[in-house]
């Protein structure tokens, strides 16, 4: 399909050359159907379409033919149209962020945006625009294998698992309702960063003004377009994969009117000063409902998991142990660090035995495989599967330090640590509600601590049983 900017000019040129034309008004616009699954359009010529607010998740390649010299920021906008994709399960993310065992090279190719130009200077300018926006354009991928401590599997470690093939989405229906034990906070206050002069003075980030405006949001709820709110929440449910969750417009109204939440925002946002501001207040209500729905659904899911989880022997073919290794993505511009990573992988014994200086890893000799990577605060390297976040890294460091200080207490016991890679690779332990608490059985010889990467928090599993 060719998108013509100056239609009248084209028609005149056709008429001047006595080329016949016809108006077709039966099948409708090809462009309006370009995102449909049955669309036969595979090539779109006319890049301006990508700069005028049009969204498409089908873009896989872009050719710069007569553009790229003077458009400046529009080039970045053009680029942004092409990096979007639906992703697996409508996650809006590439498969490499969700699949701990890596993805097929065919999938990576399918999810890669290819940009090319008919002239070399087009691409040179394109890359320059990306660099001006702070977007790194050159990376190098390096494979870092893991080594599994097979001797740790001999004691017959037990892990918590759900019954094979059973999923919360398929086994239990959930009806959204007001739950007085749930309270969510929506913080819309702008942040103010203060950089103070002086040696050792760090930047200070503060929230500017604002107070709880939940009451004001409730007051203006009757004038919202609740049909629009309902459809918005249906899309959110689909995006999150909450297929077994049901709710109505009435349910959403009740949650907003009777649910426990606070909305922190600057003066002037709530209540709306004029009728044209109602839509903004409506968007705030949708944000509150989304946060509430997420907490409500996760609590129901975790309760179901607790009721159905069982103990199973940790096998050598467990997905948390067989993902092969990490794929490190290092910026090519950081030559010194890139060379260090190459040398580290080449002489890999060091990273399997201790913390490595100037590299984001934690060596904990009771973890079932090595190395254990952490997120690089300097943003020099990205890892797939994802590295430990800050909370998880602190947990591992604290556990390591505590065990070293309690050697006498654990003289006749063994502690093992295994990190769950992603959702579906282990059980996510939930925070107890106000009326609930965890209890544990007496210490046994073999203990397993499971670190769940989904929530940024960790809970020890002590002994062969887990109770409430």
N, C-alpha and C positions, 0 to 999 in steps of 0.2 A: 504494500500500500504506500502510495506517495502522498504526503501532506503538502498541499500547495498554499503558500502564503498569499500570493496575489492571484486569486482565482480569475478576476476580470481580465487581468493582463494576459494570463495564459489563454483564456478563451479568445481574446482578440488575435493573438498570434496564430492560433489554430485556424481561425476564420480567414486570416490573411493568406494562409497557405492552402485554403480550401479543404481543410481536414474536417470531416463531419464529426459532430458530437451529439450525444443524447443525454437527457436528464433521466435518471433512474430513481424513482420514488417508492418502489415496492419493498425491496429487501431492507431498507434502512441503512444507516451509517455503518460502514465497516469499522470505523474507529471506535464507535461506542460499544462494539462487541469484541474488541480486541482482547479483553481479559477473560472472555468466556472460555470454558474448557474445550468447546468444539470449534473455536476460532481457527480459520484456515490461514490467517495472516501470520507469516513468519518473519517478514522483513518490513520495517517501517523506515521510510526515507523522509527526512524533515525533522531535524533535531530540535527545532523550536518547541515541538510538542513536549519535550522533556523539561522545558523551562517555564511552563505556564500552569503549574499546579496539578499536572496530571500524574496519577499514581499507577504503576504497573509492576507486578511481581514477575513478569515474564522476561524481562530484559536479561540477556546473557552476553551480548557483545555490542560494542559501540564503535562506529567508524567515524573519525573526525575528517570530514572532506573539505568543507569550506567554512570551518569554524575553529576557534582556538587561538586567534591572533589578538583580538582586542576585547573579548567578552569579560575577562577578569573573573569576578566572583561567580558569574553565570556558569563558568566551567565547573566550579565546585558543585553547583546545583545540578548540573548535568550528570556529574559523577555520582551524586547522591541518589539520583533516580535509578541508577543501575545496580547499586549494591544491595537493594532491598530484595527480599525473597520471603516466601511464606515460611519455609522451614518445616521440619518434621513435626507433626502434631500442631501446626499453626503456631509454633514457638517464636517465629520471626528471627530465628537464629540459625547459623550454619551447623551442619551435623557434627562438625568437629568439636563444638562446645557441649554437645549432649551425649556423644558416644564415647564412653571411656576406653573402649577397645580399639579406637580408631575407626576410620571410615574408608570405604573403597576409594581407590584413585578415580574411579568413574564418577563417584558422588562429588568428590572434591572438584573435579573438572566441571561438573554440571553447576556447582555453586560458586564458580569463579567468574568474576566479571572480566571480560577481555576488552581492552581498549586499544585501538590501532588508528593510525592516521595515514593519509596518502602522501604526506610530506613529513620529513624527519623533524622540522622545526615546530610542527603542530604538537608532536608528542613531547618535545623538549619544553615547550611552554606549558603544556598540560602538567607535566611533572613539576615544573617550577611553581605553578599555582598550588599544587598539593603541598609542596614543602612550605610555602608561605602560610598555609593554613595549619601547619604543624603536623601534617600527615606523612609518616614515613613511607617511602615508596619502594624501598629495597630491604628484603629480609633474607636470611639464610636459615634453613631448617636443619637441625642436627638431632640425630637419634641418640638417646641416652638409655641403654638397657637397664632393667632392674635385675637384682639377684635375690631370689626367694630363699629364705632360711628354712630349708626343708627339714632340718633337725627339729625345728619348733613344732612341726606337725605331728610328731610321734606321740606326744602326751595325750592325744585324742581331744583336742580342743573342741569345744562346743560353741556354736554360734546360733543366734536367733534368726529364724526364717519363717516366712509365711508359707502356707501349703502351696505346693506346686500348681501353677496355673490359676490361682485365685487372686482376684483384684478387688479392691474396695469398690471401684466404679461398677463392677458387674454383680456384686453380692448384696449391696445395701443401698436403698434409696434414702435421700436426705432432703428434708423440707426446710427451707430457710425460715427462721423464726427469731423472735427477740429472746436473747439470752442475757440475763442480768449479770452473769459472771464475766461477760466479754466487754472490754472497753478498749476502744481504739483512739488513736490521736493522729490528726491530720495537721501537720505543721507547714503552713504556707508563708511563714515569716521570711523576709529576705535576710541573707547573711551579709554581715559587714566584716571584712578582713582588715585588720589593723597591723601594720608593720612598724614596730617601734625601733628607734635607733639605739645603738649601744651594743657592746659585746655580749653575746649569749642571749640576746633578746629574741624570742621566737615570735612568729606571727600569731596573732590572736584572732580567732573567729568567733563572732558573737551574733546572736539573733537580734534583729532590730525590731523593737516595739512589739505590739500585738498582744491580744488577750483572747481568752476563750469566747468564741462567738457561736457556740452550738445553739444557744437559745434563739439567737437571731435567725439561724438557718431553719430551725423548726417553725418559726413564725411565718416565714415566707414560703414554706413548703406547699401550701394549698394552691399557689399560683403557678407551680411548676407544670411543665408539659410531661405528665407522668407516662404517657405512651412513649415519648422519646426516651425518657429515663429507662423504661422497661426494655425497650429494644437495645439500648446501650448496654444494659446489664446482661441481656441475652448474648450479645456479641462477646462480652467479657467472659461469660461462662464457657462459651465455645472456645475461646482463645486459651483459657486455662485448663480445658479438658475436664470440667466438672459435669460430666454427662449425666450423672445420677442425682444432680441437684435440681430441685424444682422450687419455683417461686412465682408470685403473681404481682401485679401492680399494687394490690392491697398489702401484700407482704412487705414490699419495699417501703411503702408509706409508713407502716407500723415500725419498721426498723429505724427509719429516720425520725419518727416522732417519739418513740419510746426507748430506743436503744441507747446504750451508754457510749458516748464519744465526746471528744473535744476538738474544736477547730481553732487553731491558733493562727491568726492572720492580722495584718495591719488594719488600722481604722480606715473605713471607707469601702472595704470589700463586702462586708456584711453589717447590717442588712443592705440590699441594693438601694442606691440613692434615687434611681429612676427606673422606669419600666425596661429600658433597653439594657439595664444591668442584670435583669433577672436570669438571662441565659448563663452569665458567669456564675451566679449563685447556684444555678442548676448543675453546672459542671462541678462545683465544690461538693454538692450533694452526691453526685455520682462517684467522686473520689472517696468520700466517706463510705458509701455503700460497697465499693470495691474492697476497701480494707477490711470492713466488717465481714463481708462474704468470705474473704480469704481466711481470716482467723476462724470463723465459724466452721467452714468446710474442713480445714486442717485439723481442728480439734475432733471432729467426728471421725475423720480418717484415722487419726492416731489412736483414738479409743478402739476402733475396730481392729486395728493392727495389734493392739495389746491383747485383745480377747482371742485372737486367732494365731498369734505367733507361737512357734514351736522350736525346740532345740534340735539341731542337726550337727553332725560331725563336720568339721572344717576339712574339706578335701583339697588335694593339690590342684584340682582343676577349677577351683572357685574363681568366679570372674574377677574378684578383687586381687587375685594373684597371677592371673594369666594374661593380663593386658600387654605384656611384653616390655614396655618401657615408656619413657616420656619423649615426646617430640618437642624440642626446644626451638623457639622462633626468635632469632637474635637480629637486631638491626645491623645491617651491613655497614652503616656509617660509624658504628662504635668498633673500630678495628681492634683496639687493645682488648676489650672484653671478649670479642668474637674469637680472637686468638687464644685467650685464656680458656674459653669453653672447649675449643678444639683440642687443646692440650689436655684438658681435664678428662675428656672422653677417651682420648688416645691412651692416657695413663690412668685408667679409671679406678685403680685400687684405692686411691686417696679418698674419693667421694663415698666409697662403700664402707670406710672405716672411721671417719671422723668428720667434724664440721670443717668446711673448706672456707678459708678466708676469701672475702670479696666475692662469694657465690651464695645464692639463697638456698641453703639446705640445712636440715637438722639431722644429726646422727643420733639415733636412739637405738641402742643395741638390742632392745626387746621388741622392736617392730619386726613384723614378719617378712618384710622385704626392705632392701636398700637400693637406691637412696630415697630419702623422704624430702621432697622439695617444698619450698614455701614461696609465697608471692614476693616478687622482687619489688621492693618499695621504690627503687630507682628506675623502674620500668625499662630495664635493659633487655629483659627476656620474658617471653610468655611460654607456658608449658601446657601441653595437652597429653593426658588428662590434667585438669586444673590442679595447681599446687595448693598447699594448705593456705587458708586465709589467716589473717592476723590472730583471730581468736583461737583457731585450731593450733597455730604455731605456739602461742602462749601456753596452751594446755599441755602440749608435748614437752615444752621446756620445763614447765612446773612439775609435771609428772616425773621427768628424768631427775630433776634436782631433789624432789621429795624422796624418791626411791634410793638415791645415793645417800641421803641423810638418815634413812631407816633400814640400813643393811641388817642390823641385828634382828629387827622385827620380821624381816622377810628372809631369814636364813634358810628356812625349810619350805619356802613357797616360791612360785614362779609367776611372773607377770608378763603378759604378752599384749602387744598393741597391734591392731589391724584397722586400717583406714578403709571405710566404705567409699568407693569412688563416686557413685552418683545414685540418684533415685533408682530403686529396683535392684541395687547391689547389696542392700542391707536394710536393717530396721532403723527408722528415725525415732529416737526416743523423745517423748513430748514433755513439755514443762507441765508440772502438776497444777491442776486448777486449785483455787483457794481452799476447797474442801477435801483435797486429795493429797496423798503423800506417797513416796516410794519407801518400801522396806526391803531389807536384804537379809539373806540367810547368813549364818556364820561363815567365816573365811574357810575356803577349801584350798587344797594344795595348788590347784591350777586355776588361774583367774584370767579372764579375757576382758580387756578394755576395748570397746568399739568406738572409733572416732568417725562421726557422720559428717561428711563434707557439705550436706545440703543446707544445714541451718546455722553453721558457724558456732555450734555449741556441742559439748560432749558430755556423756554420762557414763560412768563405769558400770559394767555388768559384773557383779561379784557372785562367784559360785555358780552352780549348775541351774539355779532357779532364779527367776525374776518375779517379784510380787509387787503389788501396789502399796 
